[in-house]
Amino acid sequence: MSEVAGDQDFETRQIHAGAVIDAQTKARVTPIYQTAGYVFSDFDDGEDRFAGRSGFRAYSRNENPTNAVAGQRLANLEGGVDGIVVSSGQAAIAAALFTLAQAGDHILATRSLYEGTREMFRGALRRQGLQVEYVPDDADESEWASRVTERTRAIYTETIPNPLNQVVDLERLAGIAHAAGVPLVVDSTVATPYLCRPIEWGADIVIHSTSKWLAGHGSVIGGAIIDGGGFDWAANGDRFPHLVESPRPGVPSFVDRFGVSAYLGYLRTVTVLEYGPTVPPTSTFLLLHGIETLSLRMDKHVANALEVAEWLAEQPEVTAVSYPGLPSDPFHTRAQRYLPRGAGAVVTIDLAGGRAAARRFIDALELISPMTHIGDVRTLAIHLGSTIHAKLSEEERLEAGITPGLIRLSIGLESARDIVVDLARGLRAAAG
Ligand SMILES: *Cc1c(COP(=O)(O)O)cnc(C)c1O
C-alpha cells in the first residue's frame, strides 16, 4: 500500500512514508478526503466493512484516508507498527489510557509532566475511577516495584517533560514497566521522532500532541498514538483481558485479529469509534505538510534554543536556565544519550525578581509572542505561575518546581540574534 519501505533515511520517510497515490486522480499531494462516509459496493460489502474484513472504510469517525496517511507516517517515523491521529494531544492521552485501563485500575507516572496531563489525571480520569500515582523517576527499581499492584495497567512518562526538561531515563523505565508486566507509555511531544524514538529504547506506546513541532506552524490542534508492537499482551492477559480474550464465542480476540498491533487495533476500532475524538482531515493536511520539513525545522529549533540558552545563562537577571543542551544542566548527560541531535526547543528560565519581574518581562516583549503553546515557527513566551499552573496552590506550584519567576520559552525559527535582542529588551524591563 505505502509507496516507501522502512529502510530509507528519516528525511525521506518524513516526506513519503504512508503516502498512497489516489488511484483515480493520481494526485501527488495527499488530498483532503472531506467525507463523512464511503459508499458500499453492495450489501455484502457493507457487512464486510463493518466486520473489518474489507480493506475499505465505513465511516470517517475512526477511518479517513487523509488521517490514515498521517497515522502511518508517524508510526513509520517512530519505528512503530501502527498509528492513528486524533483531535488533540489531550484526546490522544485519554484514548491511549482508556484503551489500557478501566474504572478501578491504576497507572504509575513520573512526576514531571505537562500540566494539562496532570490536570486530566487528577480531574477527569479520577472521576472515571482511574487512579494515577506519581513516583519520582529516579526512585530505585525496588521502589517502583513496590508501587505496582494487580490493577496497575501502565507506566506513564514524557521524554522531555514540559516545561522543566527533566529528561527521563527511558530505557530504565521500560525495564521497570516490563518487569511489572505493563507497557511504558511515553508522551514524546517535545522530542518529536526526529530527536528521540522512545520505541527504540523499549517504550511500547508513544503519544504526541501534533499541534506542536510535528505540525510546527501553530495552525492546528491534533494528537497521535503509535503502537510499538513489542509488548506481549498475551503473556499479560490477566491485566488486559479485553485484548487477549475472545469477546464472544467464534469471534477472534484482538491479539488474534491484529497480531502485534492488537493495542492500536483496539484503540482504532473500539476506543476511537466509541468516544469519537476525530481530527478533521483539513487539520491533518496541514500536519502532513509540517511533518515533511520536520528534520530541517528541528535542526534549526535546537540550534537556536542552544544559542539562546547559552546567552540566557550569562544574564544576571536570570537565576536559572533549564535546557539540557547546556553542559551545566543536571540532565545534560541523559540528554546526550537520548537526544544526540539536540535537547528540544523549550528553554525555561527563572527571573531573579519573581512574579513582578516576570510581568515587566512579558509586557516588554515585541517580537516574541506572549501566549500558551509550544512548537511554533514563532518564538513564544509564557509566565507559568499565572497561567498554566494558576489553578494550583502556591504550595503545589513550588512542589512541581513552578517558582514565581518561571517563564517558559518555545524557541522559534527566527534568527537567534533577533530572539536575543527581544529577550534582552525583556530582561532590561525585568531589572526595572
Ligand atoms: C500541548 C501538550 C499536550 C496537549 O496537546 P494538545 O494538542 O494541546 O491537546 C500534551 N502533552 C504535551 C507534552 C504537550 O506539550
The ligand as an SDF file (V2000), in Angstrom:
LIG
                    3D

 15 15  0  0  0  0  0  0  0  0999 V2000
    0.4870   20.5060   24.4570 C   0  0  0  0  0  0  0  0  0  0  0  0
    0.7940   19.2040   25.0590 C   0  0  0  0  0  0  0  0  0  0  0  0
   -0.2080   18.2350   25.2040 C   0  0  0  0  0  0  0  0  0  0  0  0
   -1.6340   18.5160   24.8600 C   0  0  0  0  0  0  0  0  0  0  0  0
   -1.7800   18.6570   23.4860 O   0  0  0  0  0  0  0  0  0  0  0  0
   -2.9930   19.4730   22.8010 P   0  0  0  0  0  0  0  0  0  0  0  0
   -2.7550   19.2050   21.3560 O   0  0  0  0  0  0  0  0  0  0  0  0
   -2.8280   20.9020   23.1920 O   0  0  0  0  0  0  0  0  0  0  0  0
   -4.2420   18.8840   23.3140 O   0  0  0  0  0  0  0  0  0  0  0  0
    0.1470   17.0120   25.7140 C   0  0  0  0  0  0  0  0  0  0  0  0
    1.4140   16.7520   26.0770 N   0  0  0  0  0  0  0  0  0  0  0  0
    2.4010   17.6600   25.9590 C   0  0  0  0  0  0  0  0  0  0  0  0
    3.7740   17.3170   26.3960 C   0  0  0  0  0  0  0  0  0  0  0  0
    2.1170   18.9120   25.4440 C   0  0  0  0  0  0  0  0  0  0  0  0
    3.1040   19.8180   25.3230 O   0  0  0  0  0  0  0  0  0  0  0  0
  1  2  1  0
  2  3  1  0
  2 14  2  0
  3  4  1  0
  3 10  2  0
  4  5  1  0
  5  6  1  0
  6  7  2  0
  6  8  1  0
  6  9  1  0
 10 11  1  0
 11 12  2  0
 12 13  1  0
 12 14  1  0
 14 15  1  0
M  END
$$$$
